[in-house]
């Protein structure tokens, strides 16, 4: 792996940790981190009350750039992986689920966007 890719991956892991701590402070409970399926990966799966959130974390300069970084193809992969998760998790399957994005900027400030994209994209 080249140094540029290693640096980006490290920045992504730090952003995930920032997002995780931020969401825990908001009352979310971690169900899975970096959940992988043959369809794709979900950075964080968290629950607060009766809502399960499938969360994509982006380390970007601004909120808008973070949202733009989640492509239609990526959102479809996340949704497909989420369907597999819901098939195995009775609580997620019977309650409300949504797809969120947490953008972490260069100053490690997180911005949580609920219902950022539809699950049937």
DRENMI-498228 format. One record per atom (N, C-alpha, C): atom name; x, y, z. Coordinates in nm, 3 decimals, always signed. Layout:
N
+----+---------+---------+---------+
!  a !       x !       y !       z !
+----+---------+---------+---------+
! CA !       X !       Y !       Z !
...
+----+---------+---------+---------+
This chain:
121
+----+---------+---------+---------+
!  a !       x !       y !       z !
+----+---------+---------+---------+
!  N !  +0.085 !  -0.118 !  +0.000 !
! CA !  +0.000 !  +0.000 !  +0.000 !
!  C !  +0.089 !  +0.124 !  +0.000 !
!  N !  +0.056 !  +0.220 !  -0.084 !
! CA !  +0.140 !  +0.340 !  -0.087 !
!  C !  +0.109 !  +0.432 !  +0.030 !
!  N !  +0.201 !  +0.525 !  +0.054 !
! CA !  +0.191 !  +0.611 !  +0.172 !
!  C !  +0.066 !  +0.699 !  +0.171 !
!  N !  +0.028 !  +0.745 !  +0.053 !
! CA !  -0.091 !  +0.831 !  +0.043 !
!  C !  -0.215 !  +0.752 !  +0.086 !
!  N !  -0.224 !  +0.627 !  +0.039 !
! CA !  -0.338 !  +0.542 !  +0.074 !
!  C !  -0.338 !  +0.508 !  +0.224 !
!  N !  -0.219 !  +0.480 !  +0.278 !
! CA !  -0.206 !  +0.452 !  +0.421 !
!  C !  -0.252 !  +0.571 !  +0.505 !
!  N !  -0.211 !  +0.690 !  +0.463 !
! CA !  -0.250 !  +0.811 !  +0.535 !
!  C !  -0.402 !  +0.831 !  +0.530 !
!  N !  -0.461 !  +0.810 !  +0.414 !
! CA !  -0.607 !  +0.824 !  +0.400 !
!  C !  -0.680 !  +0.721 !  +0.486 !
!  N !  -0.628 !  +0.600 !  +0.489 !
! CA !  -0.692 !  +0.496 !  +0.570 !
!  C !  -0.683 !  +0.529 !  +0.718 !
!  N !  -0.568 !  +0.577 !  +0.762 !
! CA !  -0.551 !  +0.616 !  +0.902 !
!  C !  -0.647 !  +0.730 !  +0.938 !
!  N !  -0.658 !  +0.830 !  +0.848 !
! CA !  -0.749 !  +0.942 !  +0.870 !
!  C !  -0.893 !  +0.892 !  +0.880 !
!  N !  -0.929 !  +0.794 !  +0.799 !
! CA !  -1.062 !  +0.736 !  +0.804 !
!  C !  -1.090 !  +0.665 !  +0.935 !
!  N !  -0.991 !  +0.591 !  +0.986 !
! CA !  -1.009 !  +0.522 !  +1.114 !
!  C !  -1.023 !  +0.621 !  +1.230 !
!  N !  -0.947 !  +0.731 !  +1.225 !
! CA !  -0.959 !  +0.834 !  +1.327 !
!  C !  -1.098 !  +0.899 !  +1.319 !
!  N !  -1.145 !  +0.926 !  +1.198 !
! CA !  -1.279 !  +0.984 !  +1.180 !
!  C !  -1.386 !  +0.890 !  +1.234 !
!  N !  -1.370 !  +0.759 !  +1.212 !
! CA !  -1.466 !  +0.662 !  +1.267 !
!  C !  -1.469 !  +0.668 !  +1.419 !
!  N !  -1.353 !  +0.677 !  +1.481 !
! CA !  -1.346 !  +0.684 !  +1.626 !
!  C !  -1.413 !  +0.812 !  +1.678 !
!  N !  -1.387 !  +0.924 !  +1.612 !
! CA !  -1.451 !  +1.051 !  +1.650 !
!  C !  -1.603 !  +1.039 !  +1.636 !
!  N !  -1.648 !  +0.982 !  +1.525 !
! CA !  -1.792 !  +0.965 !  +1.502 !
!  C !  -1.853 !  +0.874 !  +1.608 !
!  N !  -1.785 !  +0.766 !  +1.639 !
! CA !  -1.834 !  +0.671 !  +1.740 !
!  C !  -1.851 !  +0.739 !  +1.875 !
!  N !  -1.749 !  +0.813 !  +1.919 !
! CA !  -1.757 !  +0.880 !  +2.049 !
!  C !  -1.868 !  +0.987 !  +2.049 !
!  N !  -1.878 !  +1.060 !  +1.940 !
! CA !  -1.982 !  +1.163 !  +1.928 !
!  C !  -2.121 !  +1.102 !  +1.938 !
!  N !  -2.144 !  +0.995 !  +1.864 !
! CA !  -2.275 !  +0.931 !  +1.866 !
!  C !  -2.306 !  +0.866 !  +2.000 !
!  N !  -2.204 !  +0.813 !  +2.066 !
! CA !  -2.226 !  +0.757 !  +2.200 !
!  C !  -2.271 !  +0.866 !  +2.296 !
!  N !  -2.212 !  +0.986 !  +2.281 !
! CA !  -2.254 !  +1.098 !  +2.366 !
!  C !  -2.398 !  +1.139 !  +2.337 !
!  N !  -2.445 !  +1.114 !  +2.216 !
! CA !  -2.583 !  +1.144 !  +2.179 !
!  C !  -2.679 !  +1.032 !  +2.220 !
!  N !  -2.626 !  +0.927 !  +2.282 !
! CA !  -2.712 !  +0.820 !  +2.333 !
!  C !  -2.720 !  +0.697 !  +2.245 !
!  N !  -2.638 !  +0.687 !  +2.144 !
! CA !  -2.638 !  +0.570 !  +2.057 !
!  C !  -2.552 !  +0.459 !  +2.118 !
!  N !  -2.590 !  +0.336 !  +2.091 !
! CA !  -2.516 !  +0.219 !  +2.136 !
!  C !  -2.459 !  +0.148 !  +2.014 !
!  N !  -2.332 !  +0.114 !  +2.020 !
! CA !  -2.265 !  +0.048 !  +1.909 !
!  C !  -2.309 !  -0.098 !  +1.897 !
!  N !  -2.352 !  -0.137 !  +1.779 !
! CA !  -2.387 !  -0.276 !  +1.750 !
!  C !  -2.276 !  -0.345 !  +1.672 !
!  N !  -2.216 !  -0.272 !  +1.577 !
! CA !  -2.107 !  -0.328 !  +1.496 !
!  C !  -2.025 !  -0.214 !  +1.438 !
!  N !  -1.896 !  -0.242 !  +1.421 !
! CA !  -1.805 !  -0.147 !  +1.358 !
!  C !  -1.738 !  -0.217 !  +1.243 !
!  N !  -1.735 !  -0.150 !  +1.127 !
! CA !  -1.679 !  -0.205 !  +1.003 !
!  C !  -1.741 !  -0.341 !  +0.969 !
!  N !  -1.873 !  -0.344 !  +0.973 !
! CA !  -1.947 !  -0.466 !  +0.937 !
!  C !  -1.928 !  -0.495 !  +0.788 !
!  N !  -1.878 !  -0.614 !  +0.759 !
! CA !  -1.851 !  -0.652 !  +0.620 !
!  C !  -1.944 !  -0.763 !  +0.576 !
!  N !  -1.992 !  -0.750 !  +0.454 !
! CA !  -2.067 !  -0.856 !  +0.388 !
!  C !  -2.014 !  -0.865 !  +0.246 !
!  N !  -2.062 !  -0.962 !  +0.172 !
! CA !  -2.016 !  -0.972 !  +0.033 !
!  C !  -2.067 !  -0.857 !  -0.053 !
!  N !  -2.164 !  -0.781 !  -0.003 !
! CA !  -2.217 !  -0.665 !  -0.076 !
!  C !  -2.134 !  -0.539 !  -0.051 !
!  N !  -2.082 !  -0.526 !  +0.070 !
! CA !  -2.008 !  -0.405 !  +0.103 !
!  C !  -1.983 !  -0.395 !  +0.252 !
!  N !  -1.937 !  -0.278 !  +0.295 !
! CA !  -1.903 !  -0.255 !  +0.435 !
!  C !  -1.984 !  -0.138 !  +0.489 !
!  N !  -2.022 !  -0.150 !  +0.616 !
! CA !  -2.089 !  -0.042 !  +0.686 !
!  C !  -1.996 !  +0.002 !  +0.799 !
!  N !  -1.964 !  +0.130 !  +0.803 !
! CA !  -1.867 !  +0.178 !  +0.902 !
!  C !  -1.915 !  +0.155 !  +1.045 !
!  N !  -2.036 !  +0.202 !  +1.075 !
! CA !  -2.092 !  +0.187 !  +1.210 !
!  C !  -2.238 !  +0.147 !  +1.201 !
!  N !  -2.277 !  +0.054 !  +1.285 !
! CA !  -2.419 !  +0.022 !  +1.303 !
!  C !  -2.447 !  +0.051 !  +1.449 !
!  N !  -2.541 !  +0.144 !  +1.471 !
! CA !  -2.569 !  +0.188 !  +1.606 !
!  C !  -2.720 !  +0.194 !  +1.628 !
!  N !  -2.758 !  +0.190 !  +1.755 !
! CA !  -2.900 !  +0.195 !  +1.789 !
!  C !  -2.922 !  +0.295 !  +1.902 !
!  N !  -3.030 !  +0.371 !  +1.886 !
! CA !  -3.078 !  +0.458 !  +1.993 !
!  C !  -3.228 !  +0.438 !  +2.001 !
!  N !  -3.272 !  +0.394 !  +2.118 !
! CA !  -3.412 !  +0.358 !  +2.139 !
!  C !  -3.453 !  +0.253 !  +2.037 !
!  N !  -3.555 !  +0.282 !  +1.955 !
! CA !  -3.601 !  +0.181 !  +1.859 !
!  C !  -3.553 !  +0.209 !  +1.716 !
!  N !  -3.447 !  +0.289 !  +1.702 !
! CA !  -3.394 !  +0.322 !  +1.570 !
!  C !  -3.256 !  +0.260 !  +1.553 !
!  N !  -3.240 !  +0.186 !  +1.445 !
! CA !  -3.109 !  +0.133 !  +1.408 !
!  C !  -3.056 !  +0.221 !  +1.295 !
!  N !  -2.934 !  +0.273 !  +1.313 !
! CA !  -2.873 !  +0.361 !  +1.214 !
!  C !  -2.753 !  +0.293 !  +1.151 !
!  N !  -2.754 !  +0.287 !  +1.018 !
! CA !  -2.641 !  +0.237 !  +0.940 !
!  C !  -2.565 !  +0.361 !  +0.897 !
!  N !  -2.441 !  +0.375 !  +0.946 !
! CA !  -2.372 !  +0.503 !  +0.936 !
!  C !  -2.246 !  +0.493 !  +0.851 !
!  N !  -2.237 !  +0.582 !  +0.755 !
! CA !  -2.117 !  +0.597 !  +0.672 !
!  C !  -2.041 !  +0.717 !  +0.728 !
!  N !  -1.912 !  +0.698 !  +0.756 !
! CA !  -1.829 !  +0.805 !  +0.812 !
!  C !  -1.736 !  +0.855 !  +0.702 !
!  N !  -1.730 !  +0.987 !  +0.689 !
! CA !  -1.642 !  +1.049 !  +0.589 !
!  C !  -1.556 !  +1.155 !  +0.656 !
!  N !  -1.426 !  +1.151 !  +0.630 !
! CA !  -1.334 !  +1.255 !  +0.675 !
!  C !  -1.318 !  +1.351 !  +0.558 !
!  N !  -1.381 !  +1.465 !  +0.567 !
! CA !  -1.379 !  +1.563 !  +0.459 !
!  C !  -1.373 !  +1.704 !  +0.516 !
!  N !  -1.337 !  +1.799 !  +0.431 !
! CA !  -1.321 !  +1.937 !  +0.473 !
!  C !  -1.454 !  +2.002 !  +0.512 !
!  N !  -1.561 !  +1.960 !  +0.447 !
! CA !  -1.691 !  +2.022 !  +0.476 !
!  C !  -1.801 !  +1.917 !  +0.474 !
!  N !  -1.913 !  +1.958 !  +0.531 !
! CA !  -2.032 !  +1.872 !  +0.534 !
!  C !  -2.074 !  +1.835 !  +0.391 !
!  N !  -2.079 !  +1.933 !  +0.304 !
! CA !  -2.123 !  +1.909 !  +0.166 !
!  C !  -2.030 !  +1.811 !  +0.094 !
!  N !  -1.899 !  +1.828 !  +0.112 !
! CA !  -1.805 !  +1.736 !  +0.047 !
!  C !  -1.820 !  +1.594 !  +0.100 !
!  N !  -1.853 !  +1.581 !  +0.227 !
! CA !  -1.876 !  +1.449 !  +0.286 !
!  C !  -1.998 !  +1.382 !  +0.227 !
!  N !  -2.106 !  +1.458 !  +0.212 !
! CA !  -2.229 !  +1.403 !  +0.154 !
!  C !  -2.206 !  +1.366 !  +0.007 !
!  N !  -2.136 !  +1.452 !  -0.066 !
! CA !  -2.107 !  +1.425 !  -0.207 !
!  C !  -2.021 !  +1.300 !  -0.225 !
!  N !  -1.941 !  +1.267 !  -0.124 !
! CA !  -1.850 !  +1.153 !  -0.133 !
!  C !  -1.922 !  +1.019 !  -0.125 !
!  N !  -2.047 !  +1.020 !  -0.081 !
! CA !  -2.126 !  +0.896 !  -0.077 !
!  C !  -2.200 !  +0.886 !  -0.210 !
!  N !  -2.146 !  +0.805 !  -0.297 !
! CA !  -2.202 !  +0.791 !  -0.432 !
!  C !  -2.326 !  +0.702 !  -0.430 !
!  N !  -2.400 !  +0.704 !  -0.538 !
! CA !  -2.517 !  +0.616 !  -0.551 !
!  C !  -2.475 !  +0.470 !  -0.541 !
!  N !  -2.366 !  +0.436 !  -0.606 !
! CA !  -2.316 !  +0.297 !  -0.599 !
!  C !  -2.283 !  +0.259 !  -0.456 !
!  N !  -2.215 !  +0.348 !  -0.383 !
! CA !  -2.180 !  +0.319 !  -0.244 !
!  C !  -2.305 !  +0.306 !  -0.158 !
!  N !  -2.402 !  +0.393 !  -0.177 !
! CA !  -2.523 !  +0.386 !  -0.096 !
!  C !  -2.599 !  +0.256 !  -0.124 !
!  N !  -2.597 !  +0.208 !  -0.247 !
! CA !  -2.661 !  +0.080 !  -0.280 !
!  C !  -2.590 !  -0.035 !  -0.209 !
!  N !  -2.457 !  -0.031 !  -0.206 !
! CA !  -2.382 !  -0.136 !  -0.136 !
!  C !  -2.410 !  -0.135 !  +0.013 !
!  N !  -2.416 !  -0.017 !  +0.071 !
! CA !  -2.445 !  -0.005 !  +0.214 !
!  C !  -2.585 !  -0.059 !  +0.242 !
!  N !  -2.681 !  -0.023 !  +0.159 !
! CA !  -2.819 !  -0.070 !  +0.177 !
!  C !  -2.827 !  -0.222 !  +0.165 !
!  N !  -2.754 !  -0.279 !  +0.070 !
! CA !  -2.755 !  -0.425 !  +0.053 !
!  C !  -2.694 !  -0.493 !  +0.176 !
!  N !  -2.585 !  -0.439 !  +0.227 !
! CA !  -2.523 !  -0.494 !  +0.348 !
!  C !  -2.618 !  -0.479 !  +0.467 !
!  N !  -2.690 !  -0.367 !  +0.473 !
! CA !  -2.785 !  -0.344 !  +0.582 !
!  C !  -2.899 !  -0.446 !  +0.578 !
!  N !  -2.944 !  -0.482 !  +0.458 !
! CA !  -3.049 !  -0.584 !  +0.448 !
!  C !  -3.003 !  -0.717 !  +0.506 !
!  N !  -2.878 !  -0.751 !  +0.483 !
! CA !  -2.824 !  -0.875 !  +0.542 !
!  C !  -2.821 !  -0.865 !  +0.693 !
!  N !  -2.779 !  -0.749 !  +0.745 !
! CA !  -2.777 !  -0.729 !  +0.889 !
!  C !  -2.919 !  -0.744 !  +0.947 !
!  N !  -3.015 !  -0.680 !  +0.882 !
! CA !  -3.154 !  -0.684 !  +0.932 !
!  C !  -3.211 !  -0.825 !  +0.927 !
!  N !  -3.168 !  -0.905 !  +0.831 !
! CA !  -3.215 !  -1.043 !  +0.822 !
!  C !  -3.170 !  -1.125 !  +0.943 !
!  N !  -3.060 !  -1.085 !  +1.003 !
! CA !  -3.005 !  -1.158 !  +1.118 !
!  C !  -3.042 !  -1.095 !  +1.252 !
!  N !  -3.085 !  -0.970 !  +1.251 !
! CA !  -3.112 !  -0.897 !  +1.374 !
!  C !  -3.261 !  -0.866 !  +1.382 !
!  N !  -3.331 !  -0.939 !  +1.467 !
! CA !  -3.477 !  -0.925 !  +1.476 !
!  C !  -3.521 !  -0.785 !  +1.517 !
!  N !  -3.445 !  -0.719 !  +1.604 !
! CA !  -3.483 !  -0.585 !  +1.648 !
!  C !  -3.477 !  -0.486 !  +1.531 !
!  N !  -3.367 !  -0.491 !  +1.455 !
! CA !  -3.355 !  -0.401 !  +1.339 !
!  C !  -3.464 !  -0.429 !  +1.238 !
!  N !  -3.493 !  -0.555 !  +1.219 !
! CA !  -3.591 !  -0.596 !  +1.119 !
!  C !  -3.732 !  -0.549 !  +1.154 !
!  N !  -3.762 !  -0.539 !  +1.283 !
! CA !  -3.899 !  -0.503 !  +1.322 !
!  C !  -3.914 !  -0.356 !  +1.360 !
!  N !  -3.805 !  -0.280 !  +1.365 !
! CA !  -3.813 !  -0.139 !  +1.401 !
!  C !  -3.768 !  -0.050 !  +1.286 !
!  N !  -3.758 !  +0.078 !  +1.313 !
! CA !  -3.720 !  +0.176 !  +1.212 !
!  C !  -3.569 !  +0.173 !  +1.189 !
!  N !  -3.528 !  +0.172 !  +1.064 !
! CA !  -3.387 !  +0.179 !  +1.027 !
!  C !  -3.367 !  +0.298 !  +0.934 !
!  N !  -3.249 !  +0.356 !  +0.942 !
! CA !  -3.218 !  +0.467 !  +0.852 !
!  C !  -3.070 !  +0.467 !  +0.818 !
!  N !  -3.035 !  +0.549 !  +0.719 !
! CA !  -2.899 !  +0.558 !  +0.669 !
!  C !  -2.847 !  +0.698 !  +0.695 !
!  N !  -2.745 !  +0.708 !  +0.778 !
! CA !  -2.689 !  +0.836 !  +0.820 !
!  C !  -2.547 !  +0.851 !  +0.766 !
!  N !  -2.501 !  +0.975 !  +0.765 !
! CA !  -2.362 !  +1.006 !  +0.735 !
!  C !  -2.309 !  +1.093 !  +0.849 !
!  N !  -2.188 !  +1.063 !  +0.893 !
! CA !  -2.119 !  +1.152 !  +0.986 !
!  C !  -1.995 !  +1.202 !  +0.913 !
!  N !  -1.988 !  +1.334 !  +0.894 !
! CA !  -1.873 !  +1.396 !  +0.831 !
!  C !  -1.786 !  +1.453 !  +0.943 !
!  N !  -1.658 !  +1.415 !  +0.941 !
! CA !  -1.562 !  +1.465 !  +1.039 !
!  C !  -1.464 !  +1.556 !  +0.965 !
!  N !  -1.456 !  +1.682 !  +1.008 !
! CA !  -1.369 !  +1.775 !  +0.937 !
!  C !  -1.225 !  +1.768 !  +0.988 !
!  N !  -1.140 !  +1.851 !  +0.933 !
! CA !  -0.997 !  +1.849 !  +0.966 !
!  C !  -0.970 !  +1.883 !  +1.112 !
!  N !  -1.065 !  +1.950 !  +1.178 !
! CA !  -1.050 !  +1.985 !  +1.320 !
!  C !  -1.115 !  +1.880 !  +1.411 !
!  N !  -1.151 !  +1.765 !  +1.351 !
! CA !  -1.213 !  +1.653 !  +1.422 !
!  C !  -1.350 !  +1.688 !  +1.478 !
!  N !  -1.418 !  +1.781 !  +1.412 !
! CA !  -1.555 !  +1.814 !  +1.453 !
!  C !  -1.652 !  +1.733 !  +1.369 !
!  N !  -1.737 !  +1.654 !  +1.433 !
! CA !  -1.831 !  +1.571 !  +1.358 !
!  C !  -1.960 !  +1.646 !  +1.327 !
!  N !  -2.019 !  +1.610 !  +1.214 !
! CA !  -2.151 !  +1.662 !  +1.176 !
!  C !  -2.237 !  +1.541 !  +1.137 !
!  N !  -2.343 !  +1.518 !  +1.211 !
! CA !  -2.429 !  +1.401 !  +1.192 !
!  C !  -2.548 !  +1.439 !  +1.104 !
!  N !  -2.563 !  +1.367 !  +0.992 !
! CA !  -2.675 !  +1.390 !  +0.902 !
!  C !  -2.763 !  +1.266 !  +0.906 !
!  N !  -2.880 !  +1.279 !  +0.967 !
! CA !  -2.973 !  +1.167 !  +0.977 !
!  C !  -3.050 !  +1.153 !  +0.846 !
!  N !  -3.086 !  +1.028 !  +0.813 !
! CA !  -3.161 !  +1.001 !  +0.688 !
!  C !  -3.092 !  +1.065 !  +0.568 !
!  N !  -2.963 !  +1.046 !  +0.558 !
! CA !  -2.883 !  +1.111 !  +0.452 !
!  C !  -2.911 !  +1.056 !  +0.314 !
!  N !  -2.950 !  +0.929 !  +0.307 !
! CA !  -2.983 !  +0.871 !  +0.178 !
!  C !  -3.083 !  +0.758 !  +0.200 !
!  N !  -3.164 !  +0.728 !  +0.097 !
! CA !  -3.265 !  +0.624 !  +0.110 !
!  C !  -3.204 !  +0.484 !  +0.102 !
!  N !  -3.267 !  +0.390 !  +0.166 !
! CA !  -3.218 !  +0.253 !  +0.164 !
!  C !  -3.244 !  +0.179 !  +0.035 !
!  N !  -3.322 !  +0.238 !  -0.053 !
! CA !  -3.355 !  +0.171 !  -0.178 !
!  C !  -3.295 !  +0.245 !  -0.297 !
!  N !  -3.187 !  +0.319 !  -0.270 !
! CA !  -3.124 !  +0.400 !  -0.375 !
!  C !  -3.075 !  +0.315 !  -0.491 !
+----+---------+---------+---------+
